[in-house]
Amino acid sequence: MRQLSRRRFLQNTLAAAATVTIAGTKSSGRVLGANEDIRVGVAGINGRGGSHISAFTGMKGVRVTHLIDVDSRLFASRAKGVEQRSGQRPQTVQDVRRALDDRNLDVLSIATPNHWHALMTMWACQAGKDVYVEKPCSHNVAEGRQMVDIARKTRKIVQHGTQSRTEGGWQRVIEVIRSGKLGRLQVAYGLCYKRRDNASGMSPTVRRIDVPRELDFNLWLGPAAERPYHENLVHYRWHWFWDFGNGDLGNQGVHQMDIARWAIQGATLPRSVVSVGGRFGPRDQAETPNTQIALMDFGQTQLIFEVRGLETRPFHRQGVGNVFKLEAGIIAGTQFFPRGSDRPAPLPEVEVRRRPGNDHFTNFIAAVRSRRQDDLNADILEGHYSSALCHLANISYRLGSNAAFNPRTRAFGDNKDANDALARMEEHLRDRNLKLQDMQLRVGRRLTLEANAERFTNDQEANRMLSRQNRRGFTVS
C-alpha cells in the first residue's frame, strides 16, 4: 500500500495556501462557484453511513458521487438508492485512496470504524478535500491533535459528527449555564445508560471463520495491528475491542461527553482523570467495559461520566443524556429544576448564536461554501478535545487493577458526587441480581495532566497509550 509522502503533503499545503476562494471549495485545484454542485464521497456505508448518504442526497447543490467501503456486498443496494433519489449512479470503490485521487471529488464524509477516522481525515485534507468525520474523530489522543494540525495547515473545513452542537435546545442550555444566571456550574454529568447486554449480537466465544470474499479485511484493519478475522468484528461489534473501538464511552458516550465539556467555559483537557468499572453480566469476548464511571477535574467544575450497558433506572429522568448541577438547581436534559423542587421552571432568557444550516450536515455544507471555519458548529478542534476526554478515561481504566467492591474503593477521594455515583452504580448492579461479593471492580489509576502539552505528568506508561504505531502503509508522513 502506498503512503502519502511528505512532499505530496507539502505540495497540497502550498497549493491550498496559494489559492483564494470567494465561494466554494478547493479540491485538488478545482474552485467551485457559489452555484456549483459539491461532490461528496461517503466512506463507510453500512450503518451510520446510510444517514450520511440520505442527508447529502437530499440537499440541493450536493451530489453523492462516490460510495466507499471495504465490503463490496453493500454497493448494489446503496448505489441504487442514490440513483433513485438523485438520478445519477455513484462510483463504488473499496480503497478510499482511489476516491481521494479523483480531482472531481470535493468532500469526504467518514462513517467508518473508529480506528480509520483520523487517517482518512488527514489523507483527505492532504488531497484537498473538506471532511465530515463521525465521532469520535480519533482512536487516540495524538491522532486527534494531528488531525487538527493538518486541517489548519491545509485550510480545510472539517466538521465533527457531534450533532447536538447544532440543536437549538442544547445551544440554549449551554448559553444559560455559561451566563451565570443560575450560579456556578458545580458538576457536569454525562450519561450513557444504553442497554448493551449482548443486544448487539456479540458471540460468547470468538469463532474464527473465513473472510467473506467480498470483504477486503486487510483494508478493514487499516492502521490497526494485524489479527485473524473473526465474526465478532464486522460490521458493528468492533466497538467493543480496543484495537478498533473505544467502548460505549467513545461510541454513544462521546455525544454526552461533548455536551458536558461544552458547558464548562473554556474547558479543554482536565487537570486529572480517574475511572473505575468493569464488564459485568453476560459473558462474551468483548474487551471494553459495559459499566464505567469517570471523574475529571476542571477546577471549579467536576465532570462525571457514567456508562451502563445493562438495563437501568434513569438519573434525574435521564438515560442517554446530561445533567448539570448548579448553585440554583439542576438542569436535567433541557429542563430546569430549582433547588429543592421536582417541578420544572422556565430557563432564563439568553441570546443564542445561530450559525448557517438547518441541521449538522447542512451546517457543514454551508461552511464548505463560505470557507469560514467559524461557520461550523462542531469544528475538528472541539471534536478532538471531547474525543480525547473519552480516551483519557479509558487509559486510566485500562491501567487499573482489580479490587473487591467491599471495602469501597477510595479512587475518588473525598469527592461526594463521584462517590454517590459509585454507590448508585453498585445499587444498579445489585438490581440486576449480580452479587458484588463474587465480582471484581477495575480501579483505574489517577492520572494528572498538563493540558496544554496534552500529556500526563506522572505516568510514562500512560503517556505511551496516548498514541500507537500504525501498520506500514497506513500512516501519514
C-alpha angles and dihedrals in degrees: 000000000000121000126221103251126226088242091057090047092053092046091054092045094051092045091052091049092049096053121077116200124193096190131359135025133296113227117177091324099323116123117200125218118223092259099043123108119259109226116217134195117200115209115199108027105179107085124354088012088073088064090051091052093049093047096050097041088054094058126094111238094020128101130188101222102163133043112194126190137138089226109071092190087084098055103083098052096040094046091048090053093052091047092050092052100038105025091235128092115228126226115256121214135166099206115062090209091069090058093045090054089060108100090202093065115095106174137031115204111195125207100150127125113297097257090065099047099088099041094048090048093051094044090049094050090049090051091053099257130133115232142219106191127188124235132304092039091200141034092215138013098258092053091055094053091047090052091054092048095050093044089054095045093050094039092231126158109241121181123192118220097240093120096179086083088070096048113102094215093058093042089057094047091051093049091049092052093046092047091068092226090127095042129249121345104239103175131013109200124198117193130196103177096161120149110243103155091144090304089130092064101254109171115232090234132028108251110192112218137169117285110254108254091234092057121084096209094180088059091044089056090047110153094002124098116276115261137158119276118254136170096254094071114055125087112359112345094078086089089081097054120082096222091062111015140033102224122252090305087069095033115050091354098065089072092058091039089056092051092048093051092042089061093056107082111240095355117162114148124350130249090241142356136201129173135188133183144096147212106277136174123022114034118240140143097267118126102199124083121261091196120045144152123195126189119199124185116220095166110250090019128053122206115212120186126191129193122191120175095176123076108282147168117258127255113233087345092303127120107162098013149074136280125193123200110207134170090256097046144286131316107203111186102322097329126098121219113189116228110284095012131104092194120090121243129196118277116244116265115262137165114254122201113227119205122199122286135053095242139009096278095047089046088056094048090048089055091047088057097042094042088219115134089196090065089070119098092203110028116188092256090062089046091051095054096046093045090047091057089059091049093049092052091048092050090054090049095047093050092050131102133231120261138171119265089233122088090035116245119256091212090123094047112204095337101133096194093051092045089050088053089052091051090050090050091053091049089049091054092049088051086060089056092251116149108227092197088064096048139072126227118214108228112200128216118264104240126192122208143208095217098197092052092041091225138115116253100207110033128056092184088058091047090057088058092059088082141010140209112261121218117266111274093028102079141097114239 
